[in-house]
Structures are given as C-alpha cells and as structure tokens.
Amino acid sequence: MTTLGELLETVAHDEAASRIQVLGIEYDSRRVTPGSVFFAFAGSKLDGRQFAAQAIEKGAAAVVSESAAPANFPAPWIQVPHGRRTLATVARRFYDYPDRKLRLTGITGTNGKTTTAYVIDECLRALGRKTGMFGTVENRIIDKTYPAVNTTPESLDLARMFADVAAGGGTECTLEVSSHGLELGRVHGFDFHTAIFTNLTRDHMDLHQTMERYFAAKQMLFDGAGGAPPRFAVINHDDEWGRRIRVPQGAEVLGYGLSPDAPLRAVDIETGIDGVRFAVEHLGRRHTIVSKLTGVMNVYNLLAAFCGLIALGIDADQAAGQLSICRGAPGRFERVDLGQPFLVVVDYAHTDDALRNVIQAARRVTKARVITVFGCGGDRDRTKRPLMGIAAAELSDFVIVTSDNPRSEDPLLIINDILVGIQKCDTPFVVEAERREAIVRAIGEARPGDVVLLAGKGHESYQILPAGTIHFDDREEAGKVLAALGYGRSGVGDEN
C-alpha cells in the first residue's frame, strides 16, 4: 500500500496527510474512484479545480493543486508550485518508475515526428521486440491500439501505459514529444534513452510567441526535461536549429542529413511515385535503403529512424533492411488508388514548411500538374495562414482553398487569412468552403498524370466545426468521388 507521504514530499510536514493510503491517481474527476488522489489543474478548456468537490464526493482521498484550497474545503488539499510536474513525479513513483524498465526514444520537431515514430516502432516489432508507441495518430501498447487524444499524452497516462508495456514484457517505447508536452511538463522526469530532433519551422506561435521560445521548448528534451539527460542525441544536421541543440556531456551524438558534412548522410537519392532509394554513408560503410515512402522529406525521416535504431543497438545493415519494408504512418503522403490515371494523395501537412515539402514531393513524381486542396485550423496560430497560402500558390498549378478544422471560428474568416498569402502569386485558385465539395472539385479537375494533394488532415477521421464534430476522412471522401466517376470498386487503395 502506498501513502501520500511516500509519493509527495510536500506533505511531509502534515502527518495526517502523509498517512493517507493512495489507491489511485486521477486528473479527470469522471474517473475518480475511492482512495484516489485528484490532481486539479487548469486545462485548455476546463479548470479541474471546479470538479474538486465532485471528486471528493466520489471518494477521492485528497486534492493536489497549484491553487490554495477553497474556504472550508472538506478534505486534504495540497498546494504545489507546478501541478503537472508534480503529477509526473507522483505518477512515476506510484507506477514504480516504469520508464526505467524500458528504453524510451523521444522524437521532437515540427515535422516528421509521426512517420519517424511509426517507422522505428515497426522495425522493432519486425525484429521481435514487444514495444509501445505513443503519438498523434494512436497509442499502441504491445499488440493493442487506442485512440490518441494529444500528440504527447499526460504524464499520468504515459506512466500507466509504460507500466502496461513493461508488464507485458516490452523493452522499448517510442513517442512523439511535442513542444506542448515539454512546456506543460507531460514528460517531466521521465528518463529517455534517445532524443531525436527532426527540424524546426514556424508553428504553435499562439503558445510560444517566438521561434526562440519554441526552440527552447524542444531543447528541454535534450536537457533531460527534469529527468536524466538522454544517452543518445539524434539530430538533423541540415537544420539550422538542429545545429544549435546543446547536447549534454557524455551523450553520443548521431548527426544525419544530406549535406556533405553530415556525419551520417544520404547519397545517390532517387525519388519517384513508388518511393525512394538511397544509400546511407556511416563510419566508412554504405547501407542501401529502398522504401515505399515518397519524397525527400521521408529520406530525412528514414535517416532519423536509422539513427534511432542504431542508438538502440540494432546492426546498421539490419536496420537498413527493416527500413526498406516499412509502410510508414497513415495519412502521410498516403495514396488513394482506385486505378485512376492520376495520383490522389492525402497528407497531414499543416504548416507552411510541411506544405512546401509535400508539394515538392508531388512535383518529383509527375511532369503534369499539382492540384492542392488545403485549409487551416481554427483557434490556432493565425500567423501561419498567409504563409501556407504563399507556399501552396508558389508551388502548385491550381489551388482550392477550403475548410480544415475551423473549430469555433468562422471558416470564411480563416479562408480570408489564407487568401492574403495566395493573392501575392498569380496561381489560379478557387474558394470552396465545404471540404467535401472541394475534394469533388479537385478530382474533377484532374487530368492523366496530375497529382491531387489533399493536405492538412491526413489520418484524421473527423472534422471539428463550430456546430460540433462530424465524421470526415479525406481518404474516404476521395474514394467515394473516384468510385462515383467509375474507377475501381474496392475502396481506398495503397498506404504509403
């Protein structure tokens, strides 16, 4: 039986509180059971402190919060300086430090986190390892998958899932570590074996305000984020921000890239509609990778994964062989193929840099036109909207501006922000606020050899509108349009 005093040093001066028997930990009052400690901190939409009394009514033994206790609160209330960091510390102790029983690979950066995580995990499982993977698309505990709520789960959820992986004989976990997750303390204190930095481009300015602060959040992973610094630092050598990463003394650095001075570099790169082929030069040897993943951005993702596998002790030739058979993450340059004479691709690109990369990847697989459909999310960084408009217009032959996840905003106002950028170029464009109709229009415009790029939502199977959330999947919608035009009847095709 664990006591609150054993989990939380803050209560050492309060003998009665120290003796409280802790049977569980929760930050969601709906999940509170008798004997739980309820962590009440402010969220993006709701303030958990509003539900503290409800938690006590359901049997919570105590409340932990950054705020002082309300007057006459009927149970122990422990005030702490940082609620989420305290939650992380308590969760690790309650679940007997599960991160120390696993080798954690944390991947941070603006773009490429999901694909890199998927590829590493896929390779490890193909090699017979029992693993966990946590990120934007889903959370996987050995052979079971669960929907993802945040790119980086709350620390309590991570501790629980790590404990489940370890209990099931797991040896490694791979997770996307977002700047939000670092800034909010969701990975505070966890010990990472390997930290990977993919790149840094403009995003999340609504949270960080400046690129320097955004970078500082990413740097936290390499400093240890409250835990021991990682033993391996895998860094994109070609990224200007990557070259600024401070690596802790004693950590082994694996720098990757395409530039001639990259310690581990890709050479002889060939890209096409069927994927990429390149050689990795490392320590005087060459290792060939032939992958179904498409575009130069995936060369970088595969290099990051290659380094991550080496850091975990996988032989370089074995790593290259496994990378050659990986399918990658859903909704990342994923093809919808019903036998039509043009390419339809769905991608998650939702920053101007990611959009540029994916349009350039489309350019490399066709000599015909690239038709781009995209929008921007509501209640998020407005400054990137015109930048995405410029990226789409500069690189596409025809652009259809539509709705993404407008959330509480008026979709037409979001589109107006995008048009500020698009109108700086002479590229033909139309506005179609209904995303379903935009997809119909794009596919109807396509001619043999063209690429239709549906950008922004990727793997998502929903759309968040001012009136609520509806089911919506770009892949399904594209498949319906193609089927209605008389192409194959088997549904959505290959996943790249």
Residue pairs with C-beta under 8 A, 6 or more apart in sequence:
1 21
2 21
2 22
2 93
2 94
3 18
3 19
3 20
3 21
3 22
4 11
4 17
4 18
4 19
4 20
4 22
4 37
4 61
4 62
4 76
4 78
5 11
5 12
5 17
5 18
5 19
5 20
6 93
7 22
7 37
7 90
7 93
7 94
8 64
8 78
8 80
8 86
8 89
8 90
10 78
10 79
10 80
10 86
11 17
11 18
11 76
11 78
12 18
14 76
14 78
16 76
17 62
17 76
17 78
20 37
20 61
20 62
20 76
21 35
21 61
22 35
22 36
22 37
22 61
22 94
23 33
23 34
23 35
23 36
23 61
24 32
24 33
24 35
24 36
24 37
25 36
25 37
25 39
25 87
25 90
25 91
25 94
25 156
26 32
26 33
26 36
26 37
26 38
26 39
26 55
26 60
26 156
27 38
27 39
27 40
27 41
27 48
27 87
27 154
27 156
28 48
29 38
29 48
29 51
29 52
29 54
29 55
29 58
32 38
32 54
32 55
32 58
32 59
32 60
33 58
33 59
34 58
34 59
34 60
34 61
35 59
35 61
36 55
36 59
36 60
36 61
37 60
37 61
37 62
37 63
37 64
37 90
38 48
38 51
38 52
38 55
38 56
38 60
38 62
38 63
38 64
39 48
39 63
39 64
39 65
39 83
39 86
39 87
39 90
39 156
40 47
40 48
40 49
40 51
40 52
40 55
40 63
40 64
40 65
40 67
40 83
41 47
41 48
41 49
41 65
41 66
41 83
41 84
41 87
42 48
42 49
48 65
49 65
49 67
52 63
52 65
52 70
52 73
52 77
53 73
53 74
55 63
56 63
56 74
56 75
60 75
61 75
61 76
62 75
62 76
62 77
62 78
63 69
63 73
63 75
63 76
63 77
63 78
64 77
64 78
64 80
64 83
64 86
64 87
64 90
65 77
65 78
65 79
65 80
65 83
66 79
66 80
66 81
66 82
66 83
67 79
68 77
68 79
69 77
69 79
70 77
80 86
82 185
84 154
84 155
84 184
84 185
84 186
84 188
85 185
85 188
85 189
85 226
87 154
87 155
87 156
87 185
88 155
88 156
88 159
88 185
88 186
88 187
88 188
88 189
88 190
88 226
89 188
89 189
91 155
91 156
91 158
91 159
91 160
92 98
92 99
92 155
92 159
92 189
92 190
94 159
95 159
95 160
95 162
95 163
96 163
98 159
98 162
98 163
98 165
98 166
99 159
99 162
99 190
99 191
99 227
100 191
101 162
101 166
102 132
102 162
102 165
102 166
102 170
102 171
102 172
102 173
103 171
103 172
103 173
103 193
103 194
103 312
104 162
104 172
104 173
104 174
104 175
104 190
104 191
104 192
104 193
104 194
105 117
105 120
105 172
105 173
105 174
105 175
105 192
105 193
105 194
105 195
105 196
105 308
105 311
105 312
106 175
106 176
106 177
106 187
106 192
106 194
106 195
106 196
106 221
106 230
107 113
107 116
107 117
107 120
107 174
107 175
107 176
107 177
107 196
107 198
107 304
107 308
108 176
108 177
108 178
108 179
108 182
108 195
108 196
108 197
108 198
108 218
108 221
109 196
109 197
109 198
109 199
109 200
109 218
109 236
110 198
110 199
110 200
110 201
110 202
110 203
110 351
110 353
110 354
111 198
111 199
111 201
111 297
111 349
111 351
111 353
111 354
111 357
112 198
112 199
112 297
112 300
112 301
112 304
113 135
113 136
113 151
113 176
113 177
113 178
113 198
114 135
114 136
114 137
114 176
114 329
114 332
114 348
115 293
115 298
115 301
115 328
115 329
115 332
116 196
116 198
116 301
116 304
116 305
116 308
117 133
117 135
117 174
117 175
117 176
117 329
118 133
118 135
118 137
118 326
118 328
118 329
119 293
119 301
119 302
119 305
119 323
119 326
119 328
119 329
120 174
120 305
120 308
120 309
121 131
121 133
121 140
121 174
122 322
122 326
122 327
123 305
123 309
123 314
123 319
123 322
123 323
123 326
124 131
124 172
124 174
124 309
124 312
125 131
126 322
126 325
127 314
127 318
127 322
129 170
129 171
129 172
130 142
130 165
130 168
130 169
130 170
130 171
131 140
131 142
131 165
131 170
131 171
131 172
131 173
131 174
132 139
132 140
132 141
132 142
132 161
132 162
132 164
132 165
132 170
132 172
132 173
132 174
132 175
133 139
133 140
133 173
133 174
133 175
134 140
134 148
134 152
134 153
134 158
134 161
134 173
134 174
134 175
134 176
135 148
135 151
135 152
135 175
135 176
136 148
136 151
136 176
136 348
136 459
137 148
137 329
137 330
137 331
137 459
138 145
138 146
138 147
138 148
139 145
139 146
139 147
139 148
139 153
139 161
140 146
141 161
141 164
141 165
141 168
141 170
142 164
142 165
142 168
142 169
142 170
150 178
150 180
150 181
150 186
151 176
151 178
151 180
151 181
152 158
152 175
152 176
152 177
152 178
152 180
152 181
152 182
152 186
152 187
153 161
153 186
154 186
155 185
155 186
155 187
155 188
155 189
155 190
158 175
158 186
158 187
158 190
162 173
165 173
172 312
174 308
177 187
177 221
179 204
179 207
179 208
179 214
179 217
179 218
180 186
180 204
180 207
181 187
182 217
182 218
182 220
182 221
182 225
183 207
183 208
183 217
183 220
185 226
187 221
187 225
187 227
188 225
188 226
188 227
189 225
189 226
189 227
190 225
190 227
191 227
191 228
192 221
192 224
192 225
192 227
192 228
192 230
193 230
193 231
193 232
193 311
193 312
194 230
194 231
194 232
194 233
194 234
194 308
194 311
194 312
195 221
195 222
195 230
195 232
195 233
195 234
196 234
196 235
196 304
196 307
196 308
197 218
197 221
197 222
197 233
197 234
197 235
197 236
197 239
197 241
197 242
197 245
198 236
198 239
198 300
198 301
198 304
199 236
199 239
199 241
199 242
199 300
199 353
200 211
200 214
200 215
200 218
200 239
200 241
200 242
201 351
201 352
201 353
201 354
202 211
202 351
202 352
202 353
202 383
202 384
202 387
203 214
203 351
203 381
203 384
204 214
204 381
205 214
205 381
205 383
205 384
206 380
206 381
206 382
208 214
208 217
215 241
215 244
218 241
218 245
219 245
219 246
221 230
222 229
222 230
222 233
222 245
222 246
222 247
222 248
222 251
223 229
223 246
223 248
224 230
224 248
229 248
229 250
229 251
230 248
230 251
231 250
231 251
231 252
231 311
232 251
232 252
232 253
232 254
232 311
233 245
233 247
233 248
233 251
233 252
233 253
233 254
234 253
234 254
234 256
234 304
234 307
234 308
234 311
235 242
235 243
235 245
235 247
235 253
235 254
235 255
235 256
236 242
236 255
236 256
236 257
236 300
236 304
237 243
237 255
237 256
237 257
237 259
237 261
237 262
237 263
238 257
238 258
238 259
238 262
238 300
239 257
242 255
247 253
252 311
253 263
254 263
254 264
254 307
254 310
254 311
255 262
255 263
255 264
256 262
256 263
256 264
256 265
256 266
256 300
256 303
256 304
256 306
256 307
257 264
257 265
257 266
257 300
257 303
258 265
258 266
258 269
258 296
258 299
258 300
259 265
263 282
264 280
264 281
264 282
264 303
264 306
264 307
265 280
265 281
266 278
266 279
266 280
266 281
266 299
266 303
267 278
267 279
267 280
267 281
267 286
268 277
268 278
268 279
269 276
269 277
269 278
269 296
269 299
270 276
270 277
270 278
271 294
271 295
271 296
271 299
271 361
271 364
271 365
272 294
272 364
272 365
273 294
273 343
273 365
273 366
274 292
274 294
275 290
275 291
275 292
275 293
275 294
275 496
276 289
276 290
276 291
276 293
276 294
276 295
276 296
276 298
276 299
276 302
277 288
277 289
277 290
277 291
278 288
278 289
278 299
279 286
279 287
279 288
279 289
280 286
280 287
280 288
280 289
280 303
280 306
280 316
280 320
282 310
282 316
283 316
285 316
287 306
287 316
287 317
287 319
287 320
288 320
288 324
289 302
289 306
289 320
289 323
289 324
290 324
291 298
291 302
291 323
291 324
291 326
291 328
292 326
292 327
292 328
292 496
293 301
293 302
293 326
293 328
293 332
293 333
293 496
294 333
294 361
294 365
294 496
295 333
295 357
295 358
295 360
295 361
295 364
296 357
296 360
296 361
296 364
297 354
297 357
297 358
297 361
298 328
298 333
298 361
302 323
305 323
305 326
306 316
306 319
306 320
306 323
309 319
309 322
309 323
310 316
310 319
314 322
327 495
327 496
328 495
328 496
329 459
330 458
330 459
330 495
331 346
331 347
331 348
331 457
331 458
331 459
331 460
331 474
331 475
332 347
332 348
332 458
332 459
332 496
333 345
333 346
333 347
333 358
333 361
333 496
334 345
334 346
334 347
334 458
334 459
334 475
334 495
334 496
335 343
335 344
335 345
335 346
335 493
335 494
335 495
335 496
336 344
336 345
336 346
336 475
336 478
336 479
336 482
336 492
336 493
337 343
337 344
337 488
337 493
337 494
338 479
338 482
338 483
338 487
338 488
338 489
338 490
338 491
338 492
338 493
339 487
339 488
340 446
340 482
340 485
340 487
341 448
341 449
342 368
342 446
342 447
342 448
342 449
342 450
342 451
342 452
343 362
343 365
343 366
343 450
343 451
343 452
344 443
344 446
344 451
344 452
344 454
344 478
344 482
345 358
345 362
345 451
345 452
345 453
345 454
346 454
346 457
346 458
346 474
346 475
346 478
347 354
347 358
347 453
347 454
347 455
347 456
347 458
348 354
348 455
348 456
348 457
348 458
348 459
348 460
349 355
349 357
349 358
349 374
349 455
349 456
349 458
350 376
350 377
350 388
350 404
350 455
350 456
351 384
351 388
352 384
352 387
352 388
352 390
352 391
353 391
355 372
355 374
355 388
355 391
355 392
355 455
356 391
356 394
356 395
358 453
358 455
359 370
359 372
359 391
359 392
359 395
359 396
359 453
360 395
362 370
362 451
362 453
363 370
363 395
365 451
366 449
366 450
366 451
367 449
368 447
368 448
368 449
368 450
368 451
369 397
369 398
369 447
369 449
369 450
369 451
370 395
370 396
370 397
370 398
370 450
370 451
370 453
371 396
371 397
371 398
371 399
371 400
371 442
371 445
371 446
371 450
371 451
371 452
371 453
372 392
372 395
372 396
372 398
372 399
372 400
372 453
372 455
373 399
373 400
373 402
373 435
373 438
373 439
373 442
373 452
373 453
373 454
373 455
374 388
374 392
374 399
374 400
374 401
374 402
374 404
374 453
374 454
374 455
374 456
375 401
375 402
375 403
375 404
375 406
375 411
375 414
375 415
375 418
375 435
375 456
376 384
376 385
376 388
376 404
376 414
376 417
376 418
376 456
377 404
377 405
377 406
377 407
377 456
378 404
378 405
378 406
378 407
378 408
378 409
378 411
378 414
378 464
379 407
379 408
379 409
380 407
382 417
385 414
385 417
385 418
385 420
385 421
386 417
386 418
386 420
386 421
387 421
388 418
388 421
389 401
389 418
389 419
389 420
389 421
389 422
389 423
389 424
390 421
390 422
390 424
390 425
391 421
392 399
392 401
392 422
392 427
392 455
393 399
393 421
393 422
393 424
393 425
393 427
393 429
394 425
394 427
396 427
396 453
397 427
397 428
398 427
398 428
398 429
398 445
399 422
399 427
399 428
399 429
399 430
400 429
400 430
400 431
400 432
400 438
400 441
400 442
401 415
401 418
401 419
401 422
401 429
401 430
401 431
401 432
402 415
402 431
402 432
402 433
402 434
402 435
402 438
403 411
403 414
403 415
403 433
403 434
403 435
403 438
403 463
403 465
404 414
404 435
404 456
404 457
404 463
405 457
405 460
405 463
405 464
405 465
406 414
406 464
406 465
406 466
407 464
407 465
407 466
408 466
409 466
410 466
411 433
412 433
415 431
415 433
419 431
422 429
430 441
432 438
432 441
435 463
435 472
435 474
435 477
436 472
436 477
439 454
439 474
439 477
439 478
439 481
440 481
442 452
442 454
443 452
443 478
443 481
443 482
443 485
444 481
445 452
446 452
452 478
454 474
454 478
457 463
457 472
457 474
458 474
460 472
460 473
460 474
461 471
461 472
461 473
461 476
462 469
462 470
462 471
462 472
462 473
463 469
463 470
463 471
463 472
475 492
476 492
478 492
479 491
479 492
482 488
483 489
483 491
